[in-house]
Amino acid sequence: MFSSDAVNDLLSKYNVLVVTADSTDGDQIIKKDMDRAGRKSLPTNLIYPADSTKPAIMLPEYLTPAIVIKALNLAAEQ
């Protein structure tokens, strides 16, 4: 999914499930998740820690490997 080997290695290491959603058809489940994240526009990039009591980590619209790696490591520490 990512072109960065370092990101892909961490996704494997932490057993991350990557989900891509398309709200073209106005899917209410996607709208609900975006509302919960306080977002009104796409793309919305979130990383959810394994501990569901911890909040999602909001990433910027434009991602770099460094941004994703930092967020993955933060989520793993929670």
N, CA, C and O atoms as a Tripos MOL2 file, in Angstrom:
@<TRIPOS>MOLECULE
protein
  312   311    78     0     0
PROTEIN
NO_CHARGES

@<TRIPOS>ATOM
      1 N           0.8230   -1.1940    0.0000 N.3       1 MET1
      2 CA          0.0000    0.0000    0.0000 C.3       1 MET1
      3 C           0.8610    1.2490    0.0000 C.2       1 MET1
      4 O           0.5150    2.2370   -0.6490 O.2       1 MET1
      5 N           1.9700    1.2240    0.7130 N.am      2 PHE2
      6 CA          2.8780    2.3680    0.7540 C.3       2 PHE2
      7 C           4.1180    2.0650   -0.0760 C.2       2 PHE2
      8 O           4.5190    0.9090   -0.2130 O.2       2 PHE2
      9 N           4.7130    3.1000   -0.6180 N.am      3 SER3
     10 CA          5.9030    2.8880   -1.4260 C.3       3 SER3
     11 C           7.1760    2.8330   -0.5860 C.2       3 SER3
     12 O           8.2450    2.5120   -1.1040 O.2       3 SER3
     13 N           7.0720    3.1370    0.6860 N.am      4 SER4
     14 CA          8.2290    3.1380    1.5710 C.3       4 SER4
     15 C           8.4180    1.7680    2.2270 C.2       4 SER4
     16 O           7.5190    1.2670    2.9010 O.2       4 SER4
     17 N           9.5910    1.1700    2.0240 N.am      5 ASP5
     18 CA          9.8840   -0.1080    2.6740 C.3       5 ASP5
     19 C           9.8640    0.0290    4.1880 C.2       5 ASP5
     20 O           9.4140   -0.8810    4.8840 O.2       5 ASP5
     21 N          10.3440    1.1550    4.7080 N.am      6 ALA6
     22 CA         10.3680    1.3600    6.1560 C.3       6 ALA6
     23 C           8.9490    1.3720    6.7310 C.2       6 ALA6
     24 O           8.6970    0.7880    7.7850 O.2       6 ALA6
     25 N           8.0330    2.0340    6.0400 N.am      7 VAL7
     26 CA          6.6260    2.0480    6.4890 C.3       7 VAL7
     27 C           6.0400    0.6470    6.3930 C.2       7 VAL7
     28 O           5.4020    0.1770    7.3350 O.2       7 VAL7
     29 N           6.2470   -0.0120    5.2850 N.am      8 ASN8
     30 CA          5.7050   -1.3650    5.1150 C.3       8 ASN8
     31 C           6.2690   -2.3390    6.1420 C.2       8 ASN8
     32 O           5.5580   -3.2260    6.6120 O.2       8 ASN8
     33 N           7.5410   -2.1780    6.4910 N.am      9 ASP9
     34 CA          8.1380   -3.0360    7.5190 C.3       9 ASP9
     35 C           7.4510   -2.8430    8.8720 C.2       9 ASP9
     36 O           7.1860   -3.8120    9.5830 O.2       9 ASP9
     37 N           7.1620   -1.5710    9.2260 N.am     10 LEU10
     38 CA          6.4700   -1.3160   10.4950 C.3      10 LEU10
     39 C           5.0340   -1.8200   10.4680 C.2      10 LEU10
     40 O           4.5350   -2.3340   11.4690 O.2      10 LEU10
     41 N           4.3700   -1.6740    9.3300 N.am     11 LEU11
     42 CA          3.0050   -2.1920    9.2200 C.3      11 LEU11
     43 C           2.9960   -3.6920    9.4900 C.2      11 LEU11
     44 O           2.0990   -4.2010   10.1630 O.2      11 LEU11
     45 N           3.9810   -4.3900    8.9730 N.am     12 SER12
     46 CA          4.0890   -5.8360    9.2080 C.3      12 SER12
     47 C           4.4660   -6.1230   10.6560 C.2      12 SER12
     48 O           3.8700   -6.9860   11.3010 O.2      12 SER12
     49 N           5.4540   -5.4000   11.1600 N.am     13 LYS13
     50 CA          5.9280   -5.6160   12.5340 C.3      13 LYS13
     51 C           4.7970   -5.4690   13.5380 C.2      13 LYS13
     52 O           4.6600   -6.2870   14.4470 O.2      13 LYS13
     53 N           3.9870   -4.4330   13.3780 N.am     14 TYR14
     54 CA          2.9020   -4.1540   14.3190 C.3      14 TYR14
     55 C           1.5810   -4.8070   13.9230 C.2      14 TYR14
     56 O           0.5610   -4.6020   14.5810 O.2      14 TYR14
     57 N           1.6000   -5.5930   12.8500 N.am     15 ASN15
     58 CA          0.3960   -6.2920   12.3980 C.3      15 ASN15
     59 C          -0.7760   -5.3190   12.1930 C.2      15 ASN15
     60 O          -1.8750   -5.5270   12.7070 O.2      15 ASN15
     61 N          -0.5110   -4.2630   11.4330 N.am     16 VAL16
     62 CA         -1.4850   -3.2010   11.2030 C.3      16 VAL16
     63 C          -2.4490   -3.5870   10.0880 C.2      16 VAL16
     64 O          -2.0450   -4.0910    9.0400 O.2      16 VAL16
     65 N          -3.7010   -3.3450   10.3330 N.am     17 LEU17
     66 CA         -4.7300   -3.5170    9.3100 C.3      17 LEU17
     67 C          -4.9360   -2.1590    8.6450 C.2      17 LEU17
     68 O          -5.3630   -1.2080    9.3000 O.2      17 LEU17
     69 N          -4.6400   -2.0610    7.3680 N.am     18 VAL18
     70 CA         -4.8220   -0.8200    6.6200 C.3      18 VAL18
     71 C          -6.1830   -0.8850    5.9440 C.2      18 VAL18
     72 O          -6.4960   -1.8380    5.2300 O.2      18 VAL18
     73 N          -6.9890    0.1520    6.1830 N.am     19 VAL19
     74 CA         -8.3300    0.2010    5.6140 C.3      19 VAL19
     75 C          -8.4430    1.4630    4.7690 C.2      19 VAL19
     76 O          -8.0980    2.5570    5.2140 O.2      19 VAL19
     77 N          -8.9270    1.2940    3.5580 N.am     20 THR20
     78 CA         -9.1980    2.4160    2.6720 C.3      20 THR20
     79 C         -10.7000    2.4590    2.4430 C.2      20 THR20
     80 O         -11.3180    1.4540    2.0950 O.2      20 THR20
     81 N         -11.2720    3.6280    2.6430 N.am     21 ALA21
     82 CA        -12.7200    3.7610    2.4770 C.3      21 ALA21
     83 C         -13.0210    4.8500    1.4570 C.2      21 ALA21
     84 O         -12.2830    5.8290    1.3460 O.2      21 ALA21
     85 N         -14.0930    4.6770    0.7270 N.am     22 ASP22
     86 CA        -14.5190    5.6220   -0.2910 C.3      22 ASP22
     87 C         -15.9360    6.0720    0.0520 C.2      22 ASP22
     88 O         -16.8540    5.2600    0.1690 O.2      22 ASP22
     89 N         -16.0900    7.3790    0.2090 N.am     23 SER23
     90 CA        -17.4220    7.8840    0.5750 C.3      23 SER23
     91 C         -18.1550    8.5090   -0.6040 C.2      23 SER23
     92 O         -19.0520    9.3310   -0.4180 O.2      23 SER23
     93 N         -17.7760    8.1220   -1.8110 N.am     24 THR24
     94 CA        -18.4140    8.6650   -3.0080 C.3      24 THR24
     95 C         -19.9270    8.4880   -2.9730 C.2      24 THR24
     96 O         -20.6740    9.3670   -3.4010 O.2      24 THR24
     97 N         -20.3690    7.3460   -2.4590 N.am     25 ASP25
     98 CA        -21.8030    7.0660   -2.4370 C.3      25 ASP25
     99 C         -22.4910    7.5680   -1.1660 C.2      25 ASP25
    100 O         -23.6640    7.2720   -0.9410 O.2      25 ASP25
    101 N         -21.7570    8.3370   -0.3220 N.am     26 GLY26
    102 CA        -22.3580    8.8930    0.8880 C.3      26 GLY26
    103 C         -22.5680    7.8720    1.9940 C.2      26 GLY26
    104 O         -23.4900    8.0130    2.7980 O.2      26 GLY26
    105 N         -21.7310    6.8520    2.0460 N.am     27 ASP27
    106 CA        -21.8370    5.7910    3.0480 C.3      27 ASP27
    107 C         -21.9200    6.3820    4.4560 C.2      27 ASP27
    108 O         -21.0280    7.1190    4.8770 O.2      27 ASP27
    109 N         -22.9850    6.0590    5.1760 N.am     28 GLN28
    110 CA        -23.2190    6.6180    6.5070 C.3      28 GLN28
    111 C         -22.2120    6.1200    7.5480 C.2      28 GLN28
    112 O         -21.9340    6.8270    8.5170 O.2      28 GLN28
    113 N         -21.6740    4.9370    7.3680 N.am     29 ILE29
    114 CA        -20.6680    4.4220    8.3070 C.3      29 ILE29
    115 C         -19.4060    5.2750    8.2130 C.2      29 ILE29
    116 O         -18.8110    5.6240    9.2320 O.2      29 ILE29
    117 N         -19.0010    5.6080    6.9950 N.am     30 ILE30
    118 CA        -17.8250    6.4530    6.8180 C.3      30 ILE30
    119 C         -18.1020    7.8510    7.3820 C.2      30 ILE30
    120 O         -17.2410    8.4360    8.0390 O.2      30 ILE30
    121 N         -19.2870    8.3810    7.1280 N.am     31 LYS31
    122 CA        -19.6440    9.7000    7.6590 C.3      31 LYS31
    123 C         -19.5850    9.6880    9.1780 C.2      31 LYS31
    124 O         -19.0820   10.6310    9.7870 O.2      31 LYS31
    125 N         -20.0890    8.6400    9.7860 N.am     32 LYS32
    126 CA        -20.0800    8.5320   11.2520 C.3      32 LYS32
    127 C         -18.6480    8.5260   11.7830 C.2      32 LYS32
    128 O         -18.3530    9.1970   12.7720 O.2      32 LYS32
    129 N         -17.7650    7.7820   11.1410 N.am     33 ASP33
    130 CA        -16.3690    7.7430   11.5690 C.3      33 ASP33
    131 C         -15.6950    9.1040   11.3860 C.2      33 ASP33
    132 O         -14.9140    9.5340   12.2360 O.2      33 ASP33
    133 N         -15.9960    9.7700   10.2890 N.am     34 MET34
    134 CA        -15.4220   11.0960   10.0650 C.3      34 MET34
    135 C         -15.9510   12.0890   11.0950 C.2      34 MET34
    136 O         -15.1910   12.9160   11.5990 O.2      34 MET34
    137 N         -17.2320   12.0210   11.4110 N.am     35 ASP35
    138 CA        -17.8060   12.8880   12.4330 C.3      35 ASP35
    139 C         -17.1330   12.6420   13.7840 C.2      35 ASP35
    140 O         -16.8150   13.5840   14.5090 O.2      35 ASP35
    141 N         -16.9210   11.3700   14.1100 N.am     36 ARG36
    142 CA        -16.2800   11.0100   15.3720 C.3      36 ARG36
    143 C         -14.8620   11.5880   15.4360 C.2      36 ARG36
    144 O         -14.3830   11.9530   16.5100 O.2      36 ARG36
    145 N         -14.1990   11.6660   14.2840 N.am     37 ALA37
    146 CA        -12.8440   12.2080   14.2210 C.3      37 ALA37
    147 C         -12.8420   13.7340   14.0910 C.2      37 ALA37
    148 O         -11.7850   14.3640   14.1150 O.2      37 ALA37
    149 N         -14.0380   14.3230   13.9520 N.am     38 GLY38
    150 CA        -14.1280   15.7640   13.8100 C.3      38 GLY38
    151 C         -13.6960   16.2640   12.4400 C.2      38 GLY38
    152 O         -13.2490   17.4030   12.3010 O.2      38 GLY38
    153 N         -13.8300   15.4180   11.4390 N.am     39 ARG39
    154 CA        -13.4100   15.7710   10.0790 C.3      39 ARG39
    155 C         -14.6230   15.8810    9.1700 C.2      39 ARG39
    156 O         -15.6050   15.1550    9.3200 O.2      39 ARG39
    157 N         -14.5300   16.8010    8.2310 N.am     40 LYS40
    158 CA        -15.6050   16.9950    7.2590 C.3      40 LYS40
    159 C         -15.1510   16.7270    5.8320 C.2      40 LYS40
    160 O         -15.9730   16.6920    4.9170 O.2      40 LYS40
    161 N         -13.8460   16.5360    5.6310 N.am     41 SER41
    162 CA        -13.3510   16.3740    4.2690 C.3      41 SER41
    163 C         -12.3890   15.1970    4.1750 C.2      41 SER41
    164 O         -11.8830   14.6860    5.1740 O.2      41 SER41
    165 N         -12.1620   14.7920    2.9340 N.am     42 LEU42
    166 CA        -11.2420   13.7030    2.6530 C.3      42 LEU42
    167 C          -9.9820   14.2760    2.0270 C.2      42 LEU42
    168 O         -10.0600   15.3340    1.4020 O.2      42 LEU42
    169 N          -8.8500   13.6530    2.1570 N.am     43 PRO43
    170 CA         -8.6810   12.3970    2.8790 C.3      43 PRO43
    171 C          -8.6160   12.6320    4.3890 C.2      43 PRO43
    172 O          -8.1870   13.6880    4.8540 O.2      43 PRO43
    173 N          -9.0420   11.6500    5.1150 N.am     44 THR44
    174 CA         -8.9070   11.6320    6.5620 C.3      44 THR44
    175 C          -8.0250   10.4400    6.8930 C.2      44 THR44
    176 O          -8.4000    9.2940    6.6420 O.2      44 THR44
    177 N          -6.8750   10.7040    7.4450 N.am     45 ASN45
    178 CA         -5.9060    9.6640    7.7510 C.3      45 ASN45
    179 C          -5.8070    9.4890    9.2580 C.2      45 ASN45
    180 O          -5.3680   10.3930    9.9680 O.2      45 ASN45
    181 N          -6.2150    8.3330    9.7380 N.am     46 LEU46
    182 CA         -6.2260    8.0480   11.1690 C.3      46 LEU46
    183 C          -5.4720    6.7580   11.4510 C.2      46 LEU46
    184 O          -5.5020    5.8170   10.6570 O.2      46 LEU46
    185 N          -4.8040    6.7290   12.5800 N.am     47 ILE47
    186 CA         -4.2210    5.4930   13.0800 C.3      47 ILE47
    187 C          -4.8530    5.2390   14.4330 C.2      47 ILE47
    188 O          -4.7830    6.0730   15.3360 O.2      47 ILE47
    189 N          -5.4730    4.0710   14.5590 N.am     48 TYR48
    190 CA         -6.1000    3.6840   15.8130 C.3      48 TYR48
    191 C          -5.1620    2.7640   16.5800 C.2      48 TYR48
    192 O          -4.7730    1.7170   16.0620 O.2      48 TYR48
    193 N          -4.7880    3.1330   17.8160 N.am     49 PRO49
    194 CA         -3.9640    2.2330   18.6260 C.3      49 PRO49
    195 C          -4.7180    0.9400   18.9180 C.2      49 PRO49
    196 O          -5.9480    0.9030   18.8830 O.2      49 PRO49
    197 N          -3.9680   -0.1140   19.2040 N.am     50 ALA50
    198 CA         -4.5950   -1.3960   19.5380 C.3      50 ALA50
    199 C          -5.4640   -1.2640   20.7800 C.2      50 ALA50
    200 O          -6.4880   -1.9370   20.8960 O.2      50 ALA50
    201 N          -5.0650   -0.4050   21.7040 N.am     51 ASP51
    202 CA         -5.8450   -0.1540   22.9180 C.3      51 ASP51
    203 C          -7.0000    0.7650   22.5470 C.2      51 ASP51
    204 O          -6.8040    1.9610   22.3280 O.2      51 ASP51
    205 N          -8.1890    0.2110   22.4780 N.am     52 SER52
    206 CA         -9.3520    0.9770   22.0060 C.3      52 SER52
    207 C          -9.7720    2.0890   22.9610 C.2      52 SER52
    208 O         -10.6260    2.9040   22.6130 O.2      52 SER52
    209 N          -9.1900    2.1400   24.1550 N.am     53 THR53
    210 CA         -9.4990    3.2420   25.0690 C.3      53 THR53
    211 C          -8.6840    4.4850   24.7240 C.2      53 THR53
    212 O          -8.9490    5.5700   25.2430 O.2      53 THR53
    213 N          -7.6960    4.3280   23.8490 N.am     54 LYS54
    214 CA         -6.8550    5.4490   23.4350 C.3      54 LYS54
    215 C          -7.4400    6.1010   22.1880 C.2      54 LYS54
    216 O          -8.0280    5.4180   21.3500 O.2      54 LYS54
    217 N          -7.2840    7.4110   22.0610 N.am     55 PRO55
    218 CA         -7.8510    8.0990   20.8920 C.3      55 PRO55
    219 C          -7.0670    7.8040   19.6160 C.2      55 PRO55
    220 O          -5.8970    7.4240   19.6480 O.2      55 PRO55
    221 N          -7.7490    7.9910   18.5080 N.am     56 ALA56
    222 CA         -7.1030    7.8480   17.2010 C.3      56 ALA56
    223 C          -6.0610    8.9400   17.0460 C.2      56 ALA56
    224 O          -6.1880   10.0240   17.6150 O.2      56 ALA56
    225 N          -5.0420    8.6460   16.2800 N.am     57 ILE57
    226 CA         -3.9990    9.6170   15.9690 C.3      57 ILE57
    227 C          -4.3270   10.1940   14.5940 C.2      57 ILE57
    228 O          -4.3730    9.4740   13.5960 O.2      57 ILE57
    229 N          -4.5540   11.5010   14.5630 N.am     58 MET58
    230 CA         -4.9020   12.1810   13.3170 C.3      58 MET58
    231 C          -3.6280   12.5360   12.5680 C.2      58 MET58
    232 O          -2.7230   13.1600   13.1220 O.2      58 MET58
    233 N          -3.5640   12.1370   11.3190 N.am     59 LEU59
    234 CA         -2.4270   12.4640   10.4750 C.3      59 LEU59
    235 C          -2.8400   13.5480    9.4880 C.2      59 LEU59
    236 O          -4.0280   13.7130    9.2090 O.2      59 LEU59
    237 N          -1.8640   14.2900    8.9560 N.am     60 PRO60
    238 CA         -2.2110   15.3210    7.9680 C.3      60 PRO60
    239 C          -2.6940   14.6960    6.6620 C.2      60 PRO60
    240 O          -2.5800   13.4880    6.4570 O.2      60 PRO60
    241 N          -3.2260   15.5280    5.7960 N.am     61 GLU61
    242 CA         -3.7290   15.0450    4.5120 C.3      61 GLU61
    243 C          -2.6220   14.4850    3.6400 C.2      61 GLU61
    244 O          -2.8110   13.4800    2.9550 O.2      61 GLU61
    245 N          -1.4760   15.1310    3.6660 N.am     62 TYR62
    246 CA         -0.3520   14.6880    2.8400 C.3      62 TYR62
    247 C           0.6510   13.9810    3.7350 C.2      62 TYR62
    248 O           1.1550   14.5550    4.7010 O.2      62 TYR62
    249 N           0.9350   12.7310    3.4020 N.am     63 LEU63
    250 CA          1.7760   11.8950    4.2580 C.3      63 LEU63
    251 C           3.1740   11.7230    3.6790 C.2      63 LEU63
    252 O           3.3650   11.6310    2.4660 O.2      63 LEU63
    253 N           4.1300   11.6840    4.5760 N.am     64 THR64
    254 CA          5.4960   11.3040    4.2230 C.3      64 THR64
    255 C           5.8130   10.0490    5.0290 C.2      64 THR64
    256 O           5.1480    9.7790    6.0290 O.2      64 THR64
    257 N           6.8050    9.2850    4.6190 N.am     65 PRO65
    258 CA          7.1740    8.1150    5.4280 C.3      65 PRO65
    259 C           7.4850    8.4880    6.8780 C.2      65 PRO65
    260 O           7.1000    7.7610    7.7940 O.2      65 PRO65
    261 N           8.1690    9.6000    7.0980 N.am     66 ALA66
    262 CA          8.5280   10.0050    8.4600 C.3      66 ALA66
    263 C           7.2940   10.2540    9.3260 C.2      66 ALA66
    264 O           7.2720    9.8760   10.4970 O.2      66 ALA66
    265 N           6.2770   10.8820    8.7610 N.am     67 ILE67
    266 CA          5.0400   11.1510    9.5080 C.3      67 ILE67
    267 C           4.3550    9.8460    9.8900 C.2      67 ILE67
    268 O           3.9220    9.6760   11.0300 O.2      67 ILE67
    269 N           4.2590    8.9290    8.9400 N.am     68 VAL68
    270 CA          3.5810    7.6520    9.1980 C.3      68 VAL68
    271 C           4.3750    6.8180   10.2050 C.2      68 VAL68
    272 O           3.7880    6.2160   11.1040 O.2      68 VAL68
    273 N           5.6840    6.7780   10.0650 N.am     69 ILE69
    274 CA          6.5230    6.0050   10.9850 C.3      69 ILE69
    275 C           6.3810    6.5410   12.4090 C.2      69 ILE69
    276 O           6.2410    5.7640   13.3540 O.2      69 ILE69
    277 N           6.4160    7.8510   12.5630 N.am     70 LYS70
    278 CA          6.2650    8.4590   13.8970 C.3      70 LYS70
    279 C           4.9130    8.0890   14.5140 C.2      70 LYS70
    280 O           4.8420    7.7420   15.6930 O.2      70 LYS70
    281 N           3.8550    8.1610   13.7270 N.am     71 ALA71
    282 CA          2.5140    7.8480   14.2370 C.3      71 ALA71
    283 C           2.3690    6.3600   14.5580 C.2      71 ALA71
    284 O           1.7460    6.0080   15.5600 O.2      71 ALA71
    285 N           2.9260    5.4930   13.7350 N.am     72 LEU72
    286 CA          2.8580    4.0560   14.0090 C.3      72 LEU72
    287 C           3.5870    3.7110   15.3040 C.2      72 LEU72
    288 O           3.0940    2.9250   16.1130 O.2      72 LEU72
    289 N           4.7560    4.3020   15.4920 N.am     73 ASN73
    290 CA          5.5020    4.0500   16.7220 C.3      73 ASN73
    291 C           4.7670    4.6000   17.9400 C.2      73 ASN73
    292 O           4.7550    3.9660   18.9950 O.2      73 ASN73
    293 N           4.1600    5.7630   17.8020 N.am     74 LEU74
    294 CA          3.3730    6.3410   18.9020 C.3      74 LEU74
    295 C           2.1990    5.4310   19.2550 C.2      74 LEU74
    296 O           1.9390    5.1770   20.4310 O.2      74 LEU74
    297 N           1.5000    4.9490   18.2500 N.am     75 ALA75
    298 CA          0.3580    4.0560   18.4970 C.3      75 ALA75
    299 C           0.8250    2.7520   19.1620 C.2      75 ALA75
    300 O           0.1260    2.2070   20.0160 O.2      75 ALA75
    301 N           1.9790    2.2650   18.7780 N.am     76 ALA76
    302 CA          2.4950    1.0220   19.3570 C.3      76 ALA76
    303 C           2.8650    1.2040   20.8240 C.2      76 ALA76
    304 O           2.7850    0.2520   21.6010 O.2      76 ALA76
    305 N           3.2650    2.4030   21.2110 N.am     77 GLU77
    306 CA          3.6470    2.6760   22.5930 C.3      77 GLU77
    307 C           2.4390    2.8430   23.5100 C.2      77 GLU77
    308 O           2.5770    2.7380   24.7280 O.2      77 GLU77
    309 N           1.2750    3.0970   22.9580 N.am     78 GLN78
    310 CA          0.0850    3.3710   23.7740 C.3      78 GLN78
    311 C          -0.5350    2.1010   24.2830 C.2      78 GLN78
    312 O          -1.5450    2.1460   24.9870 O.2      78 GLN78
@<TRIPOS>BOND
     1     1     2 1
     2     2     3 1
     3     3     4 2
     4     3     5 am
     5     5     6 1
     6     6     7 1
     7     7     8 2
     8     7     9 am
     9     9    10 1
    10    10    11 1
    11    11    12 2
    12    11    13 am
    13    13    14 1
    14    14    15 1
    15    15    16 2
    16    15    17 am
    17    17    18 1
    18    18    19 1
    19    19    20 2
    20    19    21 am
    21    21    22 1
    22    22    23 1
    23    23    24 2
    24    23    25 am
    25    25    26 1
    26    26    27 1
    27    27    28 2
    28    27    29 am
    29    29    30 1
    30    30    31 1
    31    31    32 2
    32    31    33 am
    33    33    34 1
    34    34    35 1
    35    35    36 2
    36    35    37 am
    37    37    38 1
    38    38    39 1
    39    39    40 2
    40    39    41 am
    41    41    42 1
    42    42    43 1
    43    43    44 2
    44    43    45 am
    45    45    46 1
    46    46    47 1
    47    47    48 2
    48    47    49 am
    49    49    50 1
    50    50    51 1
    51    51    52 2
    52    51    53 am
    53    53    54 1
    54    54    55 1
    55    55    56 2
    56    55    57 am
    57    57    58 1
    58    58    59 1
    59    59    60 2
    60    59    61 am
    61    61    62 1
    62    62    63 1
    63    63    64 2
    64    63    65 am
    65    65    66 1
    66    66    67 1
    67    67    68 2
    68    67    69 am
    69    69    70 1
    70    70    71 1
    71    71    72 2
    72    71    73 am
    73    73    74 1
    74    74    75 1
    75    75    76 2
    76    75    77 am
    77    77    78 1
    78    78    79 1
    79    79    80 2
    80    79    81 am
    81    81    82 1
    82    82    83 1
    83    83    84 2
    84    83    85 am
    85    85    86 1
    86    86    87 1
    87    87    88 2
    88    87    89 am
    89    89    90 1
    90    90    91 1
    91    91    92 2
    92    91    93 am
    93    93    94 1
    94    94    95 1
    95    95    96 2
    96    95    97 am
    97    97    98 1
    98    98    99 1
    99    99   100 2
   100    99   101 am
   101   101   102 1
   102   102   103 1
   103   103   104 2
   104   103   105 am
   105   105   106 1
   106   106   107 1
   107   107   108 2
   108   107   109 am
   109   109   110 1
   110   110   111 1
   111   111   112 2
   112   111   113 am
   113   113   114 1
   114   114   115 1
   115   115   116 2
   116   115   117 am
   117   117   118 1
   118   118   119 1
   119   119   120 2
   120   119   121 am
   121   121   122 1
   122   122   123 1
   123   123   124 2
   124   123   125 am
   125   125   126 1
   126   126   127 1
   127   127   128 2
   128   127   129 am
   129   129   130 1
   130   130   131 1
   131   131   132 2
   132   131   133 am
   133   133   134 1
   134   134   135 1
   135   135   136 2
   136   135   137 am
   137   137   138 1
   138   138   139 1
   139   139   140 2
   140   139   141 am
   141   141   142 1
   142   142   143 1
   143   143   144 2
   144   143   145 am
   145   145   146 1
   146   146   147 1
   147   147   148 2
   148   147   149 am
   149   149   150 1
   150   150   151 1
   151   151   152 2
   152   151   153 am
   153   153   154 1
   154   154   155 1
   155   155   156 2
   156   155   157 am
   157   157   158 1
   158   158   159 1
   159   159   160 2
   160   159   161 am
   161   161   162 1
   162   162   163 1
   163   163   164 2
   164   163   165 am
   165   165   166 1
   166   166   167 1
   167   167   168 2
   168   167   169 am
   169   169   170 1
   170   170   171 1
   171   171   172 2
   172   171   173 am
   173   173   174 1
   174   174   175 1
   175   175   176 2
   176   175   177 am
   177   177   178 1
   178   178   179 1
   179   179   180 2
   180   179   181 am
   181   181   182 1
   182   182   183 1
   183   183   184 2
   184   183   185 am
   185   185   186 1
   186   186   187 1
   187   187   188 2
   188   187   189 am
   189   189   190 1
   190   190   191 1
   191   191   192 2
   192   191   193 am
   193   193   194 1
   194   194   195 1
   195   195   196 2
   196   195   197 am
   197   197   198 1
   198   198   199 1
   199   199   200 2
   200   199   201 am
   201   201   202 1
   202   202   203 1
   203   203   204 2
   204   203   205 am
   205   205   206 1
   206   206   207 1
   207   207   208 2
   208   207   209 am
   209   209   210 1
   210   210   211 1
   211   211   212 2
   212   211   213 am
   213   213   214 1
   214   214   215 1
   215   215   216 2
   216   215   217 am
   217   217   218 1
   218   218   219 1
   219   219   220 2
   220   219   221 am
   221   221   222 1
   222   222   223 1
   223   223   224 2
   224   223   225 am
   225   225   226 1
   226   226   227 1
   227   227   228 2
   228   227   229 am
   229   229   230 1
   230   230   231 1
   231   231   232 2
   232   231   233 am
   233   233   234 1
   234   234   235 1
   235   235   236 2
   236   235   237 am
   237   237   238 1
   238   238   239 1
   239   239   240 2
   240   239   241 am
   241   241   242 1
   242   242   243 1
   243   243   244 2
   244   243   245 am
   245   245   246 1
   246   246   247 1
   247   247   248 2
   248   247   249 am
   249   249   250 1
   250   250   251 1
   251   251   252 2
   252   251   253 am
   253   253   254 1
   254   254   255 1
   255   255   256 2
   256   255   257 am
   257   257   258 1
   258   258   259 1
   259   259   260 2
   260   259   261 am
   261   261   262 1
   262   262   263 1
   263   263   264 2
   264   263   265 am
   265   265   266 1
   266   266   267 1
   267   267   268 2
   268   267   269 am
   269   269   270 1
   270   270   271 1
   271   271   272 2
   272   271   273 am
   273   273   274 1
   274   274   275 1
   275   275   276 2
   276   275   277 am
   277   277   278 1
   278   278   279 1
   279   279   280 2
   280   279   281 am
   281   281   282 1
   282   282   283 1
   283   283   284 2
   284   283   285 am
   285   285   286 1
   286   286   287 1
   287   287   288 2
   288   287   289 am
   289   289   290 1
   290   290   291 1
   291   291   292 2
   292   291   293 am
   293   293   294 1
   294   294   295 1
   295   295   296 2
   296   295   297 am
   297   297   298 1
   298   298   299 1
   299   299   300 2
   300   299   301 am
   301   301   302 1
   302   302   303 1
   303   303   304 2
   304   303   305 am
   305   305   306 1
   306   306   307 1
   307   307   308 2
   308   307   309 am
   309   309   310 1
   310   310   311 1
   311   311   312 2
@<TRIPOS>SUBSTRUCTURE
     1 MET1         2 RESIDUE 1 A MET
     2 PHE2         6 RESIDUE 1 A PHE
     3 SER3        10 RESIDUE 1 A SER
     4 SER4        14 RESIDUE 1 A SER
     5 ASP5        18 RESIDUE 1 A ASP
     6 ALA6        22 RESIDUE 1 A ALA
     7 VAL7        26 RESIDUE 1 A VAL
     8 ASN8        30 RESIDUE 1 A ASN
     9 ASP9        34 RESIDUE 1 A ASP
    10 LEU10       38 RESIDUE 1 A LEU
    11 LEU11       42 RESIDUE 1 A LEU
    12 SER12       46 RESIDUE 1 A SER
    13 LYS13       50 RESIDUE 1 A LYS
    14 TYR14       54 RESIDUE 1 A TYR
    15 ASN15       58 RESIDUE 1 A ASN
    16 VAL16       62 RESIDUE 1 A VAL
    17 LEU17       66 RESIDUE 1 A LEU
    18 VAL18       70 RESIDUE 1 A VAL
    19 VAL19       74 RESIDUE 1 A VAL
    20 THR20       78 RESIDUE 1 A THR
    21 ALA21       82 RESIDUE 1 A ALA
    22 ASP22       86 RESIDUE 1 A ASP
    23 SER23       90 RESIDUE 1 A SER
    24 THR24       94 RESIDUE 1 A THR
    25 ASP25       98 RESIDUE 1 A ASP
    26 GLY26      102 RESIDUE 1 A GLY
    27 ASP27      106 RESIDUE 1 A ASP
    28 GLN28      110 RESIDUE 1 A GLN
    29 ILE29      114 RESIDUE 1 A ILE
    30 ILE30      118 RESIDUE 1 A ILE
    31 LYS31      122 RESIDUE 1 A LYS
    32 LYS32      126 RESIDUE 1 A LYS
    33 ASP33      130 RESIDUE 1 A ASP
    34 MET34      134 RESIDUE 1 A MET
    35 ASP35      138 RESIDUE 1 A ASP
    36 ARG36      142 RESIDUE 1 A ARG
    37 ALA37      146 RESIDUE 1 A ALA
    38 GLY38      150 RESIDUE 1 A GLY
    39 ARG39      154 RESIDUE 1 A ARG
    40 LYS40      158 RESIDUE 1 A LYS
    41 SER41      162 RESIDUE 1 A SER
    42 LEU42      166 RESIDUE 1 A LEU
    43 PRO43      170 RESIDUE 1 A PRO
    44 THR44      174 RESIDUE 1 A THR
    45 ASN45      178 RESIDUE 1 A ASN
    46 LEU46      182 RESIDUE 1 A LEU
    47 ILE47      186 RESIDUE 1 A ILE
    48 TYR48      190 RESIDUE 1 A TYR
    49 PRO49      194 RESIDUE 1 A PRO
    50 ALA50      198 RESIDUE 1 A ALA
    51 ASP51      202 RESIDUE 1 A ASP
    52 SER52      206 RESIDUE 1 A SER
    53 THR53      210 RESIDUE 1 A THR
    54 LYS54      214 RESIDUE 1 A LYS
    55 PRO55      218 RESIDUE 1 A PRO
    56 ALA56      222 RESIDUE 1 A ALA
    57 ILE57      226 RESIDUE 1 A ILE
    58 MET58      230 RESIDUE 1 A MET
    59 LEU59      234 RESIDUE 1 A LEU
    60 PRO60      238 RESIDUE 1 A PRO
    61 GLU61      242 RESIDUE 1 A GLU
    62 TYR62      246 RESIDUE 1 A TYR
    63 LEU63      250 RESIDUE 1 A LEU
    64 THR64      254 RESIDUE 1 A THR
    65 PRO65      258 RESIDUE 1 A PRO
    66 ALA66      262 RESIDUE 1 A ALA
    67 ILE67      266 RESIDUE 1 A ILE
    68 VAL68      270 RESIDUE 1 A VAL
    69 ILE69      274 RESIDUE 1 A ILE
    70 LYS70      278 RESIDUE 1 A LYS
    71 ALA71      282 RESIDUE 1 A ALA
    72 LEU72      286 RESIDUE 1 A LEU
    73 ASN73      290 RESIDUE 1 A ASN
    74 LEU74      294 RESIDUE 1 A LEU
    75 ALA75      298 RESIDUE 1 A ALA
    76 ALA76      302 RESIDUE 1 A ALA
    77 GLU77      306 RESIDUE 1 A GLU
    78 GLN78      310 RESIDUE 1 A GLN
